[in-house]
Amino acid sequence: MPENRGRTVDERLDEKGSVKFVNVVLVRDCLVESAEAGRNVIVGNCTVCYGALSRYLGALATTLERWDDAARHFEDALAMNARMDARPWLAHTQKQYAAMLLARHQSGDRDKAADLLDAALAIARELGMRALEERITAAIAQIKPDLH
């Protein structure tokens, strides 16, 4: 257990208001153990929405190689971003979910990853998301020759 677990945010700040530490284990504890599906990431007073919280949980679970958790979080994120018509975040979720599937490498994962990448590419092109389009195109080029 991390020594800082259970401490309040105020207890983690020094007298100048600076964060004393940045701890991946603390972030994992906060997100994985207490987060729920069906939430969004909003910064400020609803100034910016970064889409479904589940996408970030899926990325974290992928990093921890908790494949079942990652898949569940990405599925939740796909559904929520689609419901909100948050197409940029949907494309990012599709790309990240595909990357997780390729890393997990179970039966059927490559085909599902290819489908997700194709869908993400269509959104990225339609919305003019050039940087994402380039990353998706590179990922597709790596896996398409291996399919079928």
C-alpha positions as CSV (number, residue, x, y, z in Angstrom):
1,M,0.0,0.0,0.0
2,P,1.3,3.5,-0.8
3,E,2.0,5.5,2.3
4,N,-0.1,8.4,1.2
5,R,-3.3,6.3,0.8
6,G,-6.2,7.7,2.6
7,R,-4.8,11.2,3.1
8,T,-6.8,14.2,2.1
9,V,-5.7,16.4,-0.8
10,D,-4.9,19.2,1.7
11,E,-2.6,16.8,3.6
12,R,-0.7,16.2,0.3
13,L,0.1,19.9,-0.2
14,D,3.0,21.7,1.3
15,E,2.8,25.1,2.9
16,K,3.2,26.8,-0.5
17,G,0.3,24.8,-2.0
18,S,2.5,22.7,-4.2
19,V,1.9,19.0,-4.6
20,K,4.4,17.1,-2.6
21,F,4.4,14.1,-4.9
22,V,3.0,12.7,-8.1
23,N,2.5,9.0,-7.6
24,V,1.3,6.6,-10.3
25,V,0.1,4.2,-7.6
26,L,-2.0,6.9,-6.0
27,V,-3.6,7.7,-9.4
28,R,-4.2,4.0,-10.0
29,D,-5.8,3.7,-6.5
30,C,-8.0,6.7,-7.1
31,L,-9.2,5.8,-10.6
32,V,-9.3,2.0,-10.6
33,E,-10.8,1.5,-7.2
34,S,-13.3,4.3,-7.0
35,A,-14.2,5.4,-10.5
36,E,-17.5,4.5,-12.1
37,A,-18.6,4.1,-15.7
38,G,-20.9,6.7,-17.1
39,R,-18.9,9.7,-16.1
40,N,-17.2,12.4,-18.2
41,V,-14.0,14.3,-17.7
42,I,-14.8,18.0,-17.5
43,V,-12.2,20.8,-16.9
44,G,-13.3,24.0,-15.3
45,N,-16.8,25.1,-15.0
46,C,-17.9,22.9,-17.9
47,T,-15.5,24.8,-20.2
48,V,-14.0,21.8,-21.8
49,C,-15.2,18.2,-21.9
50,Y,-12.6,15.4,-22.5
51,G,-15.2,12.7,-23.1
52,A,-15.9,9.6,-21.2
53,L,-13.8,8.9,-18.0
54,S,-13.9,5.3,-19.0
55,R,-11.4,5.9,-21.9
56,Y,-8.8,7.1,-19.4
57,L,-9.6,4.1,-17.2
58,G,-9.2,1.8,-20.2
59,A,-5.8,3.4,-21.0
60,L,-4.7,2.9,-17.4
61,A,-5.9,-0.7,-17.2
62,T,-4.0,-1.3,-20.5
63,T,-0.8,0.0,-19.0
64,L,-1.3,-2.3,-16.0
65,E,-2.1,-5.2,-18.4
66,R,-5.5,-5.7,-16.8
67,W,-7.0,-6.7,-20.2
68,D,-10.6,-7.5,-19.0
69,D,-10.9,-4.2,-17.1
70,A,-9.4,-2.3,-20.1
71,A,-11.9,-3.9,-22.5
72,R,-14.8,-3.2,-20.2
73,H,-13.7,0.5,-19.8
74,F,-13.2,1.0,-23.5
75,E,-16.6,-0.5,-24.3
76,D,-18.2,1.8,-21.7
77,A,-16.3,4.8,-23.3
78,L,-17.4,3.9,-26.8
79,A,-21.1,3.8,-25.7
80,M,-20.9,7.0,-23.7
81,N,-19.0,9.0,-26.4
82,A,-21.5,7.7,-29.0
83,R,-24.5,8.7,-26.9
84,M,-23.1,12.2,-26.4
85,D,-22.2,12.4,-30.1
86,A,-18.6,13.3,-28.9
87,R,-17.1,12.1,-32.2
88,P,-13.6,13.3,-31.6
89,W,-13.4,11.4,-28.3
90,L,-15.1,8.4,-30.0
91,A,-12.3,8.3,-32.6
92,H,-9.6,8.6,-29.9
93,T,-11.4,5.8,-27.9
94,Q,-11.5,3.6,-31.0
95,K,-7.8,4.1,-31.6
96,Q,-6.8,3.4,-28.0
97,Y,-9.1,0.4,-27.8
98,A,-7.6,-1.0,-31.0
99,A,-4.1,-0.5,-29.5
100,M,-5.1,-2.4,-26.4
101,L,-6.5,-5.3,-28.4
102,L,-3.3,-5.5,-30.4
103,A,-1.3,-5.6,-27.2
104,R,-3.5,-8.2,-25.6
105,H,-3.3,-10.4,-28.8
106,Q,-6.2,-12.8,-28.1
107,S,-8.2,-14.6,-30.7
108,G,-10.2,-12.2,-32.8
109,D,-8.5,-9.1,-31.4
110,R,-6.7,-8.2,-34.6
111,D,-9.9,-8.2,-36.6
112,K,-11.8,-6.2,-34.0
113,A,-8.8,-3.7,-33.8
114,A,-8.9,-3.3,-37.6
115,D,-12.6,-2.5,-37.5
116,L,-12.1,0.0,-34.7
117,L,-9.2,1.6,-36.6
118,D,-11.3,1.9,-39.8
119,A,-14.1,3.5,-37.9
120,A,-11.7,5.9,-36.1
121,L,-10.1,6.8,-39.4
122,A,-13.4,7.7,-41.0
123,I,-14.2,10.1,-38.1
124,A,-10.7,11.6,-38.1
125,R,-10.9,12.3,-41.8
126,E,-14.4,13.8,-41.7
127,L,-13.5,16.1,-38.8
128,G,-10.0,17.0,-40.2
129,M,-8.1,15.5,-37.2
130,R,-4.9,15.2,-39.1
131,A,-2.6,14.1,-36.3
132,L,-4.9,11.4,-35.2
133,E,-5.5,10.4,-38.9
134,E,-1.7,9.9,-39.3
135,R,-1.4,7.7,-36.1
136,I,-4.4,5.6,-37.2
137,T,-3.1,5.2,-40.7
138,A,0.3,4.1,-39.4
139,A,-1.4,1.5,-37.1
140,I,-3.6,0.2,-40.0
141,A,-0.5,-0.2,-42.2
142,Q,1.2,-2.3,-39.5
143,I,-1.7,-4.8,-39.1
144,K,-3.6,-4.9,-42.4
145,P,-1.0,-7.0,-44.2
146,D,-1.2,-9.6,-41.4
147,L,-5.0,-9.9,-41.6
148,H,-6.6,-12.8,-43.5
